[in-house]
Amino acid sequence: MNEFKTKYGPWAIVTGASSGIGKAFSEHLAKKGINIVAVARNKENLRKLQSCIEDQYAVKVKTIALDLYEPNAAVKIGELTSDVDVGLVIANAGIQNHGLFSESTDVDELKLLALNVSGPMQLSHIFAKRLKLRGKGGILFTSSGFGYQGVPYFANYSASKAYLITLGEALNVELKPYGIDVTVISPGYTNTPMAEGTPIDFNKMPIPQQQPELVARVGLHALGKKATVVPGLINKALVWGNRLIPRIWPTKLLGLLIGYARIDDRVDVNL
Ligand SMILES: NC(=O)c1ccc[n+]([C@@H]2O[C@H](COP(=O)([O-])OP(=O)(O)OC[C@H]3O[C@@H](n4cnc5c(N)ncnc54)[C@H](OP(=O)(O)O)[C@@H]3O)[C@@H](O)[C@H]2O)c1
């Protein structure tokens, strides 16, 4: 049995598995011989993922069609996986609001916090306890390069992703003595439905587009080695560069760039 499977198998939970980066995580894990608990709302996409993975690899896929906005969604995931031995939890699902914070609704901003902050926190809390009992395992959070500074027009989104970076760093140290590896991956602009729906002309932004397969591969490779990881040299350089300059500079620069690259100035929230 390979080392990865021994430590993080036999089952992994992936939230947001129905598309984009979560789907790529599921496919990479299946290649490594790990069974998947795929969580998302879209039943049809989950069913397709299940048959695609089970047809190609000798693993099982259990699907949980669940709106993570529901109160105690993480508790439900815990209950629905009580019959399988989970070694890895990937808190990947997230949503993005964009536009002027002062003009969005509190319902939309609170929904974002439920999906991007409370959900991953509660899931990691439940599984930190479970993984501790088995003495090995991993937790992987999907944050964002936007989490490394405040980002105008994505204010609550960037703040929610900063939370995950801080939570993951702390848990990396806290859980290490119990054999649990915690990593936060912070992708840049990645070719997924979420990015496609963002009203920004990314050609006007000096950032490369990445593929979800690369992001998933880098995240899984970093487990057990790094507390935080940023895929891609340019994205890494941007994050490292932030440390050398006053905190507000990258925020001002991103405000200018996003203002320039916005496709329209409608206040559109909730992709
Ligand atoms: N794409 C980028 O450029 C980029 C960059 C940095 C970070 N990220 C982060 O990467 C993560 C994955 O995003 P992605 O780019 O792969 O986007 P995506 O393709 O739109 O995937 C989002 C996933 O989250 C699920 N999801 C959304 N709302 C949900 C809800 N209420 N309940 C349950 N599941 C829900 C979606 O499934 P259903 O619709 O079926 O529920 C889908 O599987 C997010 O945390 C995002 O913030 C993305």
The ligand as an SDF file (V2000), in Angstrom:
LIG
                    3D

 48 52  0  0  0  0  0  0  0  0999 V2000
  -11.4170   29.3710   -9.1840 N   0  0  0  0  0  0  0  0  0  0  0  0
  -10.5700   30.2020   -8.6370 C   0  0  0  0  0  0  0  0  0  0  0  0
   -9.9830   31.0860   -9.3230 O   0  0  0  0  0  0  0  0  0  0  0  0
  -10.2520   30.0850   -7.1650 C   0  0  0  0  0  0  0  0  0  0  0  0
   -9.1410   30.7940   -6.6750 C   0  0  0  0  0  0  0  0  0  0  0  0
   -8.8360   30.7070   -5.3340 C   0  0  0  0  0  0  0  0  0  0  0  0
   -9.6080   29.9100   -4.4910 C   0  0  0  0  0  0  0  0  0  0  0  0
  -10.6760   29.2440   -4.9910 N   0  0  0  0  0  0  0  0  0  0  0  0
  -11.4560   28.4270   -4.0390 C   0  0  0  0  0  0  0  0  0  0  0  0
  -11.5310   27.1050   -4.4930 O   0  0  0  0  0  0  0  0  0  0  0  0
  -12.6730   26.4700   -3.9180 C   0  0  0  0  0  0  0  0  0  0  0  0
  -13.3920   25.6900   -4.9970 C   0  0  0  0  0  0  0  0  0  0  0  0
  -13.8900   26.6170   -5.9590 O   0  0  0  0  0  0  0  0  0  0  0  0
  -13.8500   26.3440   -7.5300 P   0  0  0  0  0  0  0  0  0  0  0  0
  -13.0810   27.4180   -8.1540 O   0  0  0  0  0  0  0  0  0  0  0  0
  -13.5000   24.9230   -7.7940 O   0  0  0  0  0  0  0  0  0  0  0  0
  -15.3700   26.6640   -7.8800 O   0  0  0  0  0  0  0  0  0  0  0  0
  -16.5590   25.7910   -8.4390 P   0  0  0  0  0  0  0  0  0  0  0  0
  -16.1290   24.9800   -9.6040 O   0  0  0  0  0  0  0  0  0  0  0  0
  -17.6950   26.7300   -8.5770 O   0  0  0  0  0  0  0  0  0  0  0  0
  -16.8360   24.7780   -7.2380 O   0  0  0  0  0  0  0  0  0  0  0  0
  -17.4680   25.1590   -6.0560 C   0  0  0  0  0  0  0  0  0  0  0  0
  -17.9290   23.8780   -5.3760 C   0  0  0  0  0  0  0  0  0  0  0  0
  -18.5650   24.2190   -4.1480 O   0  0  0  0  0  0  0  0  0  0  0  0
  -19.8510   23.6370   -4.1250 C   0  0  0  0  0  0  0  0  0  0  0  0
  -20.7780   24.4950   -3.4130 N   0  0  0  0  0  0  0  0  0  0  0  0
  -21.0580   25.7950   -3.6330 C   0  0  0  0  0  0  0  0  0  0  0  0
  -22.0290   26.2210   -2.8080 N   0  0  0  0  0  0  0  0  0  0  0  0
  -22.3810   25.1430   -2.0580 C   0  0  0  0  0  0  0  0  0  0  0  0
  -23.3340   24.9310   -1.0390 C   0  0  0  0  0  0  0  0  0  0  0  0
  -24.1590   25.9090   -0.6280 N   0  0  0  0  0  0  0  0  0  0  0  0
  -23.4260   23.7040   -0.4830 N   0  0  0  0  0  0  0  0  0  0  0  0
  -22.6370   22.6910   -0.9210 C   0  0  0  0  0  0  0  0  0  0  0  0
  -21.7040   22.8340   -1.8640 N   0  0  0  0  0  0  0  0  0  0  0  0
  -21.5890   24.0390   -2.4300 C   0  0  0  0  0  0  0  0  0  0  0  0
  -20.2570   23.5020   -5.6030 C   0  0  0  0  0  0  0  0  0  0  0  0
  -21.1460   22.4360   -5.7910 O   0  0  0  0  0  0  0  0  0  0  0  0
  -22.7430   22.5460   -5.9890 P   0  0  0  0  0  0  0  0  0  0  0  0
  -23.0000   23.7580   -6.8220 O   0  0  0  0  0  0  0  0  0  0  0  0
  -23.0930   21.2570   -6.6370 O   0  0  0  0  0  0  0  0  0  0  0  0
  -23.2880   22.6550   -4.6200 O   0  0  0  0  0  0  0  0  0  0  0  0
  -18.9220   23.1320   -6.2330 C   0  0  0  0  0  0  0  0  0  0  0  0
  -18.6980   21.7570   -6.1300 O   0  0  0  0  0  0  0  0  0  0  0  0
  -13.5070   27.5790   -3.2820 C   0  0  0  0  0  0  0  0  0  0  0  0
  -13.3210   27.5560   -1.8940 O   0  0  0  0  0  0  0  0  0  0  0  0
  -12.9050   28.8500   -3.8730 C   0  0  0  0  0  0  0  0  0  0  0  0
  -13.0430   29.9490   -3.0150 O   0  0  0  0  0  0  0  0  0  0  0  0
  -11.0180   29.2970   -6.3130 C   0  0  0  0  0  0  0  0  0  0  0  0
  1  2  1  0
  2  3  2  0
  2  4  1  0
  4  5  1  0
  4 48  2  0
  5  6  2  0
  6  7  1  0
  7  8  2  0
  8  9  1  0
  8 48  1  0
  9 10  1  0
  9 46  1  0
 10 11  1  0
 11 12  1  0
 11 44  1  0
 12 13  1  0
 13 14  1  0
 14 15  2  0
 14 16  1  0
 14 17  1  0
 17 18  1  0
 18 19  2  0
 18 20  1  0
 18 21  1  0
 21 22  1  0
 22 23  1  0
 23 24  1  0
 23 42  1  0
 24 25  1  0
 25 26  1  0
 25 36  1  0
 26 27  1  0
 26 35  1  0
 27 28  2  0
 28 29  1  0
 29 30  1  0
 29 35  2  0
 30 31  1  0
 30 32  2  0
 32 33  1  0
 33 34  2  0
 34 35  1  0
 36 37  1  0
 36 42  1  0
 37 38  1  0
 38 39  2  0
 38 40  1  0
 38 41  1  0
 42 43  1  0
 44 45  1  0
 44 46  1  0
 46 47  1  0
M  CHG  2   8   1  16  -1
M  END
$$$$
